[in-house]
Amino acid sequence: MKQDNENNYGAQTLQVVAPASHSAEPLALINCGEFSLLISSKDIVTLISAQKLLASKTAHACGEVEFEQKVIPVFVFNKALQLQPRLPSAHMTVVVLQHESRLFAICCSGLEKLNAADLHFHKVPLSMSNRKQPFAEFAIVNNIAAGLSSAAELWRLLSLRKAVQTMPLVQMQVLIQGAG
């Protein structure tokens, strides 16, 4: 018996972080090229082709799109979550998001609808967390980590980057459509 305890004494155990519980609401996997985000479909107002992108009058945006007679700034993030002034050639989809009564858009290379119940979420390890990243949890989708975010978290990131002063106000009951 003593020998068994001695063998187990030095053994290392692997502990797995338990996934957080989430409702079964549909999520949109937004492929931003160098990283991916998972956002509630309820935060998405509409999708627009990047071919409809107009030149930006805003310093932080890569362009603008017109939607419901409003000009909406479009943003592109790099892997370090810094705003980029130019649109990468692979980014062909503009995702219009709504946070409270504000509209803004991000450009991406792809969008896929997923069911949150099918995903296992994990907390971002303390060593990898950054107060400027718009997510605290992630899931592995198609062998790629995707951060669980929201329009509110992206709005917070844009606020930190001083890029929110030009967002148009909207009437909430009119534009909540969802991507689902």
C-alpha positions in Angstrom: 0.0 0.0 0.0 2.8 2.4 0.8 4.3 1.7 -2.6 1.1 2.8 -4.3 1.0 6.1 -2.4 4.6 6.8 -3.3 3.9 6.2 -7.0 0.9 8.6 -6.9 2.7 11.2 -4.8 4.8 12.5 -7.8 2.1 12.0 -10.4 0.8 15.2 -12.0 -2.9 15.5 -12.8 -4.4 17.4 -15.7 -7.2 19.6 -14.7 -9.7 20.8 -17.3 -11.5 24.1 -16.9 -15.2 23.4 -16.9 -17.0 25.0 -19.7 -19.4 27.9 -18.8 -23.1 27.3 -19.3 -24.7 29.2 -22.2 -28.2 29.2 -23.5 -29.0 27.6 -26.8 -29.2 30.9 -28.7 -27.8 30.9 -32.2 -24.4 32.4 -32.6 -22.7 33.8 -35.7 -19.0 32.7 -36.2 -17.4 35.8 -37.7 -14.1 35.0 -39.5 -12.0 38.1 -39.3 -9.0 36.5 -41.0 -6.3 36.4 -38.3 -8.9 35.7 -35.6 -12.6 34.6 -35.2 -15.4 35.9 -33.0 -18.7 34.3 -31.9 -21.5 36.8 -31.6 -25.2 36.4 -30.8 -27.3 36.5 -33.9 -29.5 38.9 -32.0 -26.8 41.5 -32.2 -26.6 41.3 -36.0 -28.9 43.7 -37.9 -28.0 42.7 -41.5 -25.2 41.7 -43.8 -24.0 43.8 -46.7 -21.5 43.0 -49.5 -18.1 44.7 -49.0 -18.5 45.8 -52.7 -21.0 48.5 -51.4 -18.3 50.0 -49.2 -17.8 53.7 -49.6 -14.8 55.8 -48.7 -14.6 56.6 -45.1 -14.8 60.1 -43.7 -13.8 58.8 -40.3 -10.1 58.3 -39.3 -10.6 54.9 -37.6 -12.9 53.2 -40.1 -11.9 51.4 -43.3 -15.1 52.5 -45.0 -18.8 53.2 -44.7 -22.0 51.6 -45.8 -25.4 53.1 -46.3 -28.3 51.2 -44.5 -31.8 52.5 -43.8 -30.8 56.0 -44.9 -27.9 56.1 -42.4 -24.2 56.1 -43.0 -22.6 53.4 -40.9 -18.8 53.2 -40.3 -17.1 49.9 -41.0 -14.2 48.7 -39.0 -11.5 46.1 -39.5 -9.4 44.6 -36.7 -6.0 42.9 -37.0 -4.9 40.0 -34.8 -3.8 42.5 -32.1 -7.3 44.0 -32.2 -6.0 47.3 -33.6 -8.2 49.2 -36.1 -7.0 49.0 -39.7 -7.5 51.8 -42.2 -7.6 49.5 -45.2 -9.8 46.6 -46.1 -8.0 43.2 -46.6 -8.9 41.7 -50.0 -10.3 38.6 -48.4 -12.9 40.5 -46.4 -16.1 40.5 -48.5 -18.8 40.7 -45.9 -19.9 43.7 -43.8 -21.7 42.7 -40.6 -23.9 45.5 -39.3 -24.3 45.3 -35.5 -26.4 47.2 -33.0 -25.5 48.1 -29.5 -28.3 49.8 -27.7 -29.4 52.5 -30.1 -26.1 52.7 -32.1 -25.2 51.0 -35.4 -21.7 50.0 -36.5 -20.2 47.4 -38.7 -17.2 45.1 -39.0 -15.9 43.6 -42.1 -15.0 39.9 -42.3 -14.1 37.1 -44.7 -16.8 34.8 -43.7 -19.9 34.3 -41.5 -21.4 31.0 -40.3 -24.5 30.4 -38.1 -23.8 28.0 -35.1 -25.9 26.7 -32.2 -24.3 27.6 -28.8 -25.6 24.3 -27.3 -23.2 22.4 -29.7 -20.1 24.3 -28.4 -18.0 23.9 -25.3 -16.8 27.3 -23.9 -13.7 27.8 -21.9 -12.4 30.8 -19.9 -9.5 32.6 -21.4 -6.5 31.7 -19.3 -5.3 34.5 -17.0 -1.9 34.6 -18.7 -3.6 35.3 -22.1 -6.3 37.7 -21.0 -6.0 41.3 -22.0 -8.3 44.1 -20.8 -8.6 45.3 -24.4 -9.9 42.1 -25.9 -13.6 41.8 -26.4 -14.0 38.3 -24.9 -13.4 36.4 -21.8 -14.4 33.0 -23.1 -13.7 31.0 -26.3 -14.7 27.9 -28.1 -12.9 25.7 -30.6 -14.7 25.7 -33.9 -13.1 23.9 -36.9 -9.8 23.6 -35.0 -9.7 27.4 -34.5 -10.3 29.3 -31.3 -13.1 31.8 -31.5 -13.7 34.4 -28.8 -17.2 34.7 -27.5 -18.1 38.4 -27.8 -21.1 40.7 -28.3 -22.0 44.0 -29.9 -21.6 45.5 -26.4 -18.0 44.2 -26.1 -17.0 45.3 -29.6 -18.5 48.7 -28.8 -16.4 48.8 -25.6 -13.3 48.0 -27.7 -14.2 50.7 -30.2 -14.7 53.1 -27.3 -11.2 52.3 -26.0 -9.9 53.0 -29.6 -11.7 56.3 -29.6 -13.8 55.3 -32.7 -17.4 55.6 -31.5 -18.2 59.3 -31.8 -19.6 58.9 -35.3 -22.0 56.0 -34.8 -25.6 56.8 -36.0 -28.5 56.5 -33.6 -31.4 54.3 -34.6 -34.9 53.5 -33.3 -34.5 50.1 -31.6 -37.8 48.5 -32.5 -37.3 49.1 -36.2 -34.0 47.5 -36.8 -33.8 44.4 -34.6 -33.9 41.7 -37.2 -31.2 39.2 -36.3 -29.2 37.0 -38.6 -31.3 33.9 -37.8 
